């Protein structure tokens, strides 16, 4: 297990328009040693404001949200010079589009993960390991 950033828990803000996904990610963060749930938001506008006020170590960001997309959130945070590690967690099939992944990384995303918690989809324990590895890495940036 890695040492928490600066000897304290890594604070995670979750931005996703799906309330079920928000609850699943929140439950994962609350159970993981070395992490702290800093809050959750359901749209891009709320996300930008929350990052500025909550000042999380890392943002778990969905790409498709109302009022402002995850891509637009990244652009706004970059424009406003707001620092936070970012892990994109999306259900969009962008992995066969390297230009989209490259753009998101150029806008500040440290990692891009695919969410599919359906019974026929990704194994939740495998996602969980990958998710926390990405959050730790993003928080150390």
PALUM-999299 format. One record per residue (C-alpha): residue in three letters; x negated, y negated, z. Coordinates in steps of 0.001 Angstrom, whole numbers, plus 524288, in hexadecimal, padded with zeros to 5 digits. Example, Ala and Ser with C-alpha at 12.3 -4.5 7.8 and 13.67 -1.06 7.14 Angstrom:
BEGIN
ALA7CFF48119481E78 SER7CA9A8042481BE4 
END
This chain:
BEGIN
UNK800008000080000 UNK7FA9B7F2B47FC7B UNK7F91E7E7C98064B UNK803B87DD7080526 UNK7FFBC7D0BB7FEA1 UNK7F8CC7C7CC8084D UNK7FBC07D1318136B UNK80A5A7CEB981234 UNK8159B7D4F780B02 UNK817717D23F7FC81 UNK823E87CA2F7FB2E UNK82C7C7CE767EFBA UNK837667C6907E96B UNK8408F7CE907E0CB UNK8475D7C8557D50F UNK851437D0F07CE2C UNK85F3D7CE747C9F2 UNK8636C7DC5B7CD27 UNK867537DD507DB97 UNK864B27EBF57DC01 UNK856D77EA367D6E1 UNK854937DF297E098 UNK858F57E7F47EBCE UNK850A27F36E7E733 UNK844727EAFA7E5DF UNK847317E4467F2DB UNK848757F1697F9B8 UNK83B9B7F5ED7F3B7 UNK834847E9857F802 UNK83A1D7E9F9805C3 UNK835767F80680783 UNK827BA7F61F80218 UNK81D027F35F80BE7 UNK815A97E6D480909 UNK8211B7E06780207 UNK82B9D7D6D98062F UNK8386A7D3D17FF5B UNK8388F7C50F7FD29 UNK845F87C4407F6CA UNK84D507C6DA7EA4E UNK853E57BEE27DFBE UNK85D307C2267D4AA UNK859957B86A7CA11 UNK84E2F7B11E7C444 UNK851757A3A57C997 UNK8526D7A90D7D76C UNK845B17B03E7D51C UNK83DDE7A41C7D1A7 UNK8430779CE77DD9A UNK840D77A88F7E694 UNK832C47AA597E226 UNK8304079C0D7E562 UNK836B479C867F2C8 UNK834327AA7F7F756 UNK8264B7AAD97F1DC UNK825877B9A97F04E UNK818AB7C0807EDDB UNK81EED7C7C87E29C UNK82B517C6AB7DA8C UNK832527D2C77D58B UNK838BC7CD227C959 UNK8434E7D2427C048 UNK842FE7CD317B248 UNK851927CC547AF94 UNK8585F7C36F7B94C UNK862E77B9037B863 UNK85FD87AA757B712 UNK851527ACC57B476 UNK84A797B8E97AF5C UNK83EC07BEE37B60A UNK836507BA1D7AAC9 UNK83B567AC467AD05 UNK838C07ADB47BBA2 UNK82A9A7B1367B8A4 UNK829737A57F7AF9B UNK82F5E79C517B9CD UNK826777A1457C4AF UNK81AB179F847BBD6 UNK81F26791E67B7D3 UNK8215378E007C61A UNK814417941A7CA15 UNK81B0479CCC7D418 UNK812887A8437D830 UNK817F47B5AD7DB47 UNK814667C3157D68B UNK81EB77C8667CD4B UNK822DF7D6467CA39 UNK82D177D71F7BF8B UNK836E87E20C7C1CF UNK83FA47E3707B5F2 UNK849637EC767AFB8 UNK8466B7E6CE7A251 UNK83F687EFF8798D9 UNK833927E71F796E6 UNK828ED7F15679813 UNK828C17F3B87898D UNK8270E7E5127877B UNK8191A7E1BC78B93 UNK81AD87D37E787D3 UNK825897D1EB7922B UNK81D117D83479CA5 UNK811847CFCF798A1 UNK819DB7C3897993A UNK81F067C6D57A6C2 UNK8113F7C9437ABA5 UNK80C947BC6E7A5BC UNK817867B5C17AD51 UNK812CF7BB8A7BA26 UNK818857C92F7BB7C UNK80EB97D29B7C16C UNK816647DECE7BDF2 UNK822877E2DD7B69A UNK82A4E7EE6F7BBA7 UNK8362D7F5297B5FF UNK841DE7F70E7BEF0 UNK84ABD802727BC98 UNK85017808337C90F UNK85A28810D67C275 UNK859D481F767C55D UNK854BA821D97B797 UNK84B05816A47B895 UNK83E56814377BFB7 UNK83B2181B547CC38 UNK83D428116B7D73B UNK83179816397DEF5 UNK828B1814787D315 UNK82E66806E47D0BD UNK82C558038C7DF1E UNK81DDB807097DEA7 UNK81BE47FF4A7D22D UNK823E87F3E17D768 UNK81BF77F24C7E3E4 UNK80F187F3FB7DCC7 UNK813517E8EC7D3A3 UNK818217E0587DEE9 UNK80B587E2247E64D UNK8036F7DEF27DA4D UNK80BA77D2F37D708 UNK80AF57CDEC7E4F5 UNK7FC267CE527E4B9 UNK7FB697C54E7D8F7 
END
